[in-house]
Amino acid sequence: MEFFCYHRDRPGAAALRDVLLEDHWSYMDRYAAELIARGPTFAGDGDHEPPTGSVHIVDLPDPAAARAFAFDEPNFQAGVYRDVLLRRWRNTLGRTMWDFPGGRTGGNRYLVLGLGAGEPADLALPAGRDGLIAYGPLLCDDGDAWLGTAALVRAAGPGEAGALLTADRYAAVEVHSWAAGGRPS
């Protein structure tokens, strides 16, 4: 089962996040085979801005394992994060971020998060999907009910990234600057 996890940083937590970086990476190393995508989000439009959160898309056996993954994470345990969005997710592209033909760097990259309101939307891959790194619906724990859509995308800017989703079908659409995560090579 695939899960989308977005830990949102608590304001002023950047210094604590820096202190815990090795602990965070060591924790994620335990899930290397299960990770579909990972990386921090940032304020502004670049990875030199303060971090605002962390995205992890992971393939785990069940919702209980996903909750353990999200809430045992060292930054969460230490109070770096103010909240956690954890939802079942379907890997519509069928690949990991490491398989993205555009590589791990270059271009502006974004997390686009649409929180559902009503009938499912954007279940099919959008046209012109060359910039899609990860894409899929957010689902309830049993996988039946649609709750929104999450995508990682390379785009010219936040407006282009947000245009992936049909805005009037969502209660809210968020666009966050994002960078591929993990230990530096």
N, C-alpha and C positions, 0 to 999 in steps of 0.2 A: 504494500500500500504506500502510495506516495503522499507526502505531507509538505505543506508550505508553512514555514515558521518565520515570522517577522518580529524580532525583538526591537522595540523602540527604546532609544536611550533616554535616561532621565537627564534633564537639563543640568549642565555642569559636571557630567560624569566622565568627560574625556580623559582627565588625568588618571582616574581609577582604571578606565579601560586600557590605557597605555601600560599601567603596572601589571595588569592581568593578561597581557597579550600572549605570552608564552603559555600560560595556563589554558587560555582559550584555544590556541592552536593545538596543544597536546590533547585536549578534550576532543576537538574535531578530527584529529588524526585517528582516533578510535573508530570514527564513522566514515573514513575515507572511501571505502567500497560502496557505501550507501548514499553518498552525497551526489545529487544531481546538479546542484548549483549552490554557490555560497558567495558572500561578500558584504561589505559594509555599504550603507547609504550615507549621504553627506548633505549638509546644508549647502545651499547655493548650487553651483553648476560645475563642480569639479571635486576630485579626490584630495585636494589640498585644504578643503573646508573642514570644519569640525564634523566628526561622525554623528549621525542621528539614529542609527540603528544597524541591525545585522539581519540579512536574509539567509535562510538555509532551506533548501528544498532537498528532502531526504526520503529514501525508500526504506520503510521499517515494517515490521510484521503486523502491527495493530495500533489503535489509538493510544493504548496504555504505554507502549514503547515510545510513541511520538511525544507524549506528555513528559515522560522521563527524560528524553533527549532535550526538550525545551527547558524544563525547569531544573535539571541538574547541571546545566551549563554554568561554568564558573562566573561569568559576568552577571548572569541572573542571580546566582547565589550571593554575590557580593553587593548587589544593589545598583549595578550599572543601568539596568533596564527598568523603565517605568511600567511597561506592559508588554504583553505577548499576544500576537495574533497567530493562532495555530489552527489550520484547517486541512482536511483531506484535499488533495490536488490531483489532477490527472495530467500526466506528461504528454500533451498533444503532439509535441515534436518527436518524442521517443528517443531523445538523446540527452547527454549531459552538457554543461557549459563548456567542458573541455573538448567536446566534439563540434562546437560552433565553428563553421568554416572561417569566420572572421578573426579567430584567435582570441586571446585573453586581454589584449590591450588595443588601443587605438580607437579613436572616435569617442563621442559622448555616449554614455551608457546609463540606462534608467531602469528603475523599478516602476512599473505601472500597476496600480492596485485599484480595481473597481469593486466596490462593495455593492452587492446585488440589491435590487428592489423589484420584486415581482417575477415575471416570467424570465427564464434563462435567456441570456444574450451572448453573442460572440463565442459560441461553442465551436464553430469552424475556424480554421486558421484564416487570418486576414490576408487579403491580397498584398502583393509586394512584401513578402515576409523575409527578405534577405537579411534584415537586421534583427530577426527574432533569435534570441539566445535561449530562452525558455518561455513556454506559453501553456496555459491551461486553466480550467475552471477550478474555483474554490468550491468545496462540497462539504456537507455535514458529515459527521462521523461515520454514518452508515453508507455514505457515498451516493445517496439517492437525491437529496435536495441540493439545488444549485444556490450558492451563496455569493458568487461573484467571479471575478477573473483576476489572475495574477500573471504578469509577463515581465521578463527581463529583455531589454531591447537596446540595440545601438541605433541612435537617431541623431538628426542634425541638432535638435534642441528639445526641450520639455514639451513644447506644443505639438511637435510631430510625434513624439512618444505617446502622449496622451490621446492623440487622435486614433490610436489603434483600437480603442474601445468606443462603442456606441454610447456616448455620454448620457443621453436621456434615458437609458435603460438601467442606470445605476443611481443609488442614493448618493454616492460620492465617488469621484475618481481622483486618486492621489498619484502624483508623479514625483519621484525622488531620484536624485543623482545616485548612481550605483557604480561600484567597481568590483571586478572579479576578485574573490578573496582567496585566502590560503597563504601558506608560507611562501616567501619570495623564493624564486628558483635559484 
